[in-house]
Amino acid sequence: MRVAVLGCGYVGLELGRQLSAAGHEVVGVRRSESGLAAVESAGLEAVEADVTDAESLADVPDADWVVFAASSGGRGAEAARSVYVQGLRTAIRQFGSRDERPDRLIYTSSTGVYGDHGGDWVDEETPIEPTTEKTEVLAEAERVAREVSAEYGIDGTVARFAGLYGPDRYRLSRYLQGPVTAGYLNMVHRDDAAGAVAYLLREDLLRDDVVVVVDDEPVSKHEFADWLADECGVDRPEKRSKQERLAAGELSEAAERRILTSKRCSNERLRGLGYEFRYPTFREGYRDAIRAYSPES
């Protein structure tokens, strides 16, 4: 099968490597020439194109599967809408109008669409309740992924990623230095985020459906920070309540939104499909980072 990975970045590159190793042809699409070098270094075919530009997407070869993993670069809601809603719609229409249209599409969303559930468990059956402009955009993009794809006879799947971590994204200092606020961390290692998508494609699972991609163990931030400190051989960090940190004005607007939402995401559906995690919990996933840690770094 030929796979087009639109937005072949942090997760997309690893996805491309895994699919290529399994014998599939992979086309990695980036919007900047500088990003193409990473695609080529991963041994993938590289194409420069912008998901918001149908004309440039015409340069991407026909594909059996399309994975939309483009990023808005951490910018605001309007930038997110341009990429996740307008760009996704443009990509679906561009590929769906071809003589050889894709068989299916996977859109990588976020568990941020659930909003706040007071620490309760959520899964694919839980109604989404986005609480910010950006997560409202992500929820709208999920509808586009399934409904607009269906208009072109393409099966659209939504993969909701929990917080990504892995090489270059361990963020040890955030939890070792503190202060740490109460709440839950829902995480998935980059290799498992990519691995889950590759598994859905290879095994032909969950067409026109939704799946939460998260590891086995949502963990309280306090518990995680203490475990990490113990493993790194440093003092456990200071803990503060949400109210204390808000009152002190210590938080950015984005951080403030994060601490005001709490939930635990279940991977029961993904596990039930037979996917086996490389890093079932943060304990396995952070092993390399802990080995490399130095208090002086």
C-alpha positions as CSV (number, residue, x, y, z in Angstrom):
1,M,0.0,0.0,0.0
2,R,1.0,3.6,-0.6
3,V,0.6,5.9,2.4
4,A,0.6,9.7,2.3
5,V,1.5,11.3,5.6
6,L,0.4,14.9,5.6
7,G,2.4,16.8,8.2
8,C,5.2,14.3,8.5
9,G,6.6,15.7,11.7
10,Y,7.2,14.3,15.2
11,V,4.7,11.4,15.0
12,G,4.5,11.3,11.2
13,L,8.1,10.5,10.8
14,E,8.0,7.6,13.2
15,L,4.8,6.4,11.5
16,G,6.5,6.5,8.2
17,R,9.5,4.6,9.5
18,Q,7.2,1.9,10.9
19,L,5.0,1.5,7.8
20,S,8.1,1.5,5.6
21,A,9.6,-1.2,7.7
22,A,6.4,-3.2,7.2
23,G,6.8,-3.0,3.4
24,H,4.5,0.0,2.5
25,E,5.4,2.9,0.3
26,V,5.4,6.1,2.3
27,V,5.2,9.7,1.1
28,G,6.0,12.2,3.7
29,V,4.5,15.7,3.1
30,R,6.0,18.8,4.7
31,R,5.1,22.4,3.9
32,S,8.7,23.8,4.1
33,E,11.7,22.8,2.2
34,S,13.7,22.6,5.4
35,G,11.4,19.9,6.8
36,L,11.9,17.7,3.8
37,A,15.4,16.8,4.9
38,A,14.1,15.0,7.9
39,V,11.7,13.0,5.7
40,E,14.4,12.0,3.4
41,S,16.7,11.1,6.4
42,A,14.0,8.7,7.5
43,G,14.2,7.0,4.2
44,L,10.8,8.2,2.9
45,E,9.8,9.9,-0.3
46,A,9.5,13.6,0.4
47,V,7.1,16.0,-1.2
48,E,6.8,19.7,-0.4
49,A,3.1,20.7,-0.1
50,D,0.8,22.7,2.1
51,V,-2.5,21.1,3.3
52,T,-4.3,24.5,2.9
53,D,-3.3,24.7,-0.8
54,A,-5.1,22.3,-3.1
55,E,-2.8,23.1,-6.0
56,S,0.3,22.1,-4.1
57,L,-1.4,19.0,-2.8
58,A,-1.8,17.9,-6.4
59,D,2.0,17.2,-6.4
60,V,1.4,14.4,-3.8
61,P,1.1,11.0,-5.5
62,D,-2.1,9.0,-5.3
63,A,-2.3,7.0,-2.0
64,D,-4.3,4.1,-0.7
65,W,-4.2,5.6,2.8
66,V,-3.9,9.2,3.9
67,V,-2.9,10.2,7.4
68,F,-3.5,13.8,8.4
69,A,-1.0,14.7,11.1
70,A,-0.4,18.3,10.2
71,S,0.4,20.8,13.0
72,S,-0.6,24.4,13.5
73,G,2.7,25.0,15.2
74,G,1.3,25.7,18.6
75,R,-0.3,28.9,17.5
76,G,-3.8,30.2,18.3
77,A,-7.3,29.1,17.4
78,E,-7.4,30.8,14.0
79,A,-4.1,29.2,12.9
80,A,-5.5,25.9,14.1
81,R,-8.7,26.4,12.1
82,S,-6.7,27.1,9.0
83,V,-4.8,23.8,9.3
84,Y,-7.1,21.4,11.1
85,V,-10.5,22.4,9.5
86,Q,-9.8,24.2,6.3
87,G,-6.6,22.3,5.5
88,L,-8.2,18.9,6.3
89,R,-11.3,19.7,4.2
90,T,-9.0,20.8,1.3
91,A,-7.0,17.6,1.6
92,I,-10.0,15.4,1.6
93,R,-11.5,17.1,-1.4
94,Q,-8.2,17.0,-3.3
95,F,-7.6,13.3,-2.8
96,G,-11.3,12.4,-2.9
97,S,-11.7,14.0,-6.4
98,R,-9.0,11.8,-8.0
99,D,-9.6,8.9,-10.2
100,E,-7.7,6.7,-7.7
101,R,-9.0,8.1,-4.4
102,P,-7.8,6.8,-1.0
103,D,-9.5,3.9,0.7
104,R,-9.3,5.5,4.1
105,L,-8.1,8.5,6.1
106,I,-6.9,8.8,9.7
107,Y,-7.0,12.2,11.4
108,T,-4.9,12.7,14.5
109,S,-6.9,14.6,17.0
110,S,-6.4,15.2,20.8
111,T,-8.0,14.1,24.0
112,G,-8.3,17.8,24.8
113,V,-11.7,17.7,23.1
114,Y,-13.1,16.0,26.2
115,G,-12.7,19.1,28.4
116,D,-13.0,18.8,32.2
117,H,-14.4,15.7,33.8
118,G,-13.3,16.3,37.4
119,G,-10.8,13.4,37.2
120,D,-13.4,10.8,36.0
121,W,-12.7,8.3,33.3
122,V,-13.5,9.1,29.7
123,D,-13.5,6.9,26.6
124,E,-14.8,6.9,23.0
125,E,-18.5,6.9,24.2
126,T,-18.0,10.0,26.4
127,P,-19.5,13.1,24.9
128,I,-16.8,15.6,24.0
129,E,-17.0,19.0,25.7
130,P,-14.3,21.3,24.3
131,T,-13.6,24.2,26.7
132,T,-11.3,26.4,24.6
133,E,-11.4,27.9,21.1
134,K,-8.6,25.6,20.0
135,T,-10.3,22.4,21.3
136,E,-13.5,23.5,19.7
137,V,-11.6,23.7,16.4
138,L,-10.3,20.2,17.0
139,A,-13.8,18.9,17.6
140,E,-15.0,20.5,14.4
141,A,-12.1,18.9,12.5
142,E,-13.2,15.5,13.8
143,R,-16.5,16.0,12.2
144,V,-14.8,17.0,8.9
145,A,-12.6,13.9,9.0
146,R,-15.6,11.6,9.2
147,E,-18.4,13.5,7.4
148,V,-16.6,15.1,4.5
149,S,-14.6,11.9,3.9
150,A,-17.8,10.0,3.7
151,E,-19.1,12.3,1.0
152,Y,-16.1,11.1,-1.2
153,G,-16.5,7.5,-0.3
154,I,-13.5,7.5,2.0
155,D,-13.7,5.9,5.5
156,G,-12.5,8.5,8.1
157,T,-11.1,7.5,11.4
158,V,-10.3,9.8,14.3
159,A,-7.3,8.9,16.6
160,R,-7.4,11.1,19.7
161,F,-3.8,11.3,21.1
162,A,-3.1,11.9,24.7
163,G,-0.1,14.0,25.7
164,L,2.8,13.1,23.5
165,Y,6.3,12.5,24.9
166,G,9.4,10.8,23.8
167,P,12.8,11.8,22.3
168,D,13.3,15.5,22.6
169,R,10.0,15.9,24.4
170,Y,10.5,14.5,27.9
171,R,10.3,17.9,29.6
172,L,12.0,16.6,32.8
173,S,12.6,20.1,34.2
174,R,8.9,20.9,34.3
175,Y,8.3,18.1,36.9
176,L,11.7,18.0,38.6
177,Q,11.9,21.7,39.3
178,G,8.3,22.3,40.2
179,P,6.1,23.6,41.5
180,V,3.7,20.8,40.5
181,T,-0.1,21.3,40.5
182,A,-2.6,18.6,41.2
183,G,-4.4,16.8,38.3
184,Y,-3.9,13.8,36.0
185,L,-1.4,13.2,33.2
186,N,-2.7,11.2,30.2
187,M,0.3,10.3,28.1
188,V,1.4,8.2,25.1
189,H,4.9,7.7,23.9
190,R,5.6,9.0,20.3
191,D,6.4,5.4,19.2
192,D,3.0,4.1,20.4
193,A,1.1,7.0,18.9
194,A,2.6,6.1,15.6
195,G,2.4,2.4,16.3
196,A,-1.4,2.6,17.0
197,V,-2.1,4.4,13.7
198,A,0.1,1.9,11.8
199,Y,-1.7,-0.9,13.5
200,L,-5.2,0.4,12.6
201,L,-4.1,0.7,8.9
202,R,-2.3,-2.6,8.7
203,E,-5.1,-4.6,10.4
204,D,-7.8,-2.6,8.6
205,L,-9.6,-1.6,11.9
206,L,-12.0,1.1,13.0
207,R,-13.2,2.5,9.7
208,D,-15.4,5.5,10.3
209,D,-14.9,5.4,14.0
210,V,-13.0,7.0,16.9
211,V,-10.2,5.6,19.1
212,V,-8.4,7.1,22.1
213,V,-4.6,6.6,21.9
214,V,-3.3,6.7,25.5
215,D,-1.1,4.4,27.6
216,D,-2.3,2.0,30.3
217,E,-1.9,4.3,33.3
218,P,-3.1,7.9,33.7
219,V,-1.2,9.2,36.7
220,S,-1.5,12.0,39.1
221,K,1.0,14.8,38.4
222,H,2.1,14.7,42.1
223,E,2.7,10.9,41.9
224,F,4.5,11.2,38.6
225,A,6.8,14.1,39.7
226,D,7.8,12.2,42.9
227,W,8.5,9.0,41.0
228,L,10.6,10.9,38.5
229,A,12.5,12.7,41.2
230,D,13.2,9.5,43.0
231,E,14.4,7.8,39.8
232,C,16.7,10.7,39.0
233,G,18.1,10.9,42.5
234,V,17.0,14.5,43.3
235,D,14.7,16.0,45.9
236,R,11.0,15.7,45.3
237,P,9.5,19.0,43.9
238,E,7.3,21.5,45.6
239,K,3.5,20.9,45.3
240,R,1.0,23.7,45.1
241,S,-2.8,23.7,44.7
242,K,-4.4,25.1,41.6
243,Q,-5.8,28.0,43.6
244,E,-2.3,28.9,44.9
245,R,-0.7,29.0,41.5
246,L,-3.6,30.9,40.0
247,A,-3.6,33.5,42.8
248,A,0.2,33.9,42.4
249,G,-0.2,34.5,38.6
250,E,2.5,31.9,37.9
251,L,0.8,30.3,35.0
252,S,0.6,31.2,31.3
253,E,-2.9,31.3,29.8
254,A,-2.3,27.9,28.2
255,A,-1.1,26.3,31.4
256,E,-4.0,27.8,33.3
257,R,-6.4,26.1,30.9
258,R,-4.6,22.8,31.4
259,I,-4.8,22.8,35.1
260,L,-8.5,23.6,35.1
261,T,-9.3,20.4,33.2
262,S,-8.9,16.9,34.6
263,K,-9.8,13.5,33.3
264,R,-8.4,10.0,33.0
265,C,-8.5,8.5,29.5
266,S,-9.1,4.8,28.9
267,N,-7.4,2.8,26.2
268,E,-9.7,-0.2,26.6
269,R,-10.9,0.0,23.0
270,L,-7.4,0.1,21.6
271,R,-6.2,-2.7,23.8
272,G,-9.3,-4.7,22.9
273,L,-8.3,-4.4,19.2
274,G,-5.1,-6.2,20.0
275,Y,-2.6,-3.4,20.0
276,E,0.4,-4.1,22.2
277,F,2.2,-1.1,23.6
278,R,6.0,-0.7,23.4
279,Y,5.8,1.6,26.4
280,P,2.7,0.6,28.4
281,T,3.3,3.2,31.1
282,F,5.5,6.2,31.8
283,R,7.8,3.9,33.7
284,E,9.0,2.2,30.6
285,G,8.7,5.3,28.4
286,Y,10.9,7.5,30.6
287,R,13.6,4.9,31.1
288,D,16.0,6.4,28.4
289,A,15.5,9.9,29.7
290,I,16.2,9.0,33.3
291,R,19.4,7.1,32.2
292,A,20.6,10.2,30.3
293,Y,19.6,12.7,33.1
294,S,22.3,14.7,34.9
295,P,21.4,17.2,37.6
296,E,23.9,19.6,36.1
297,S,22.3,19.4,32.6
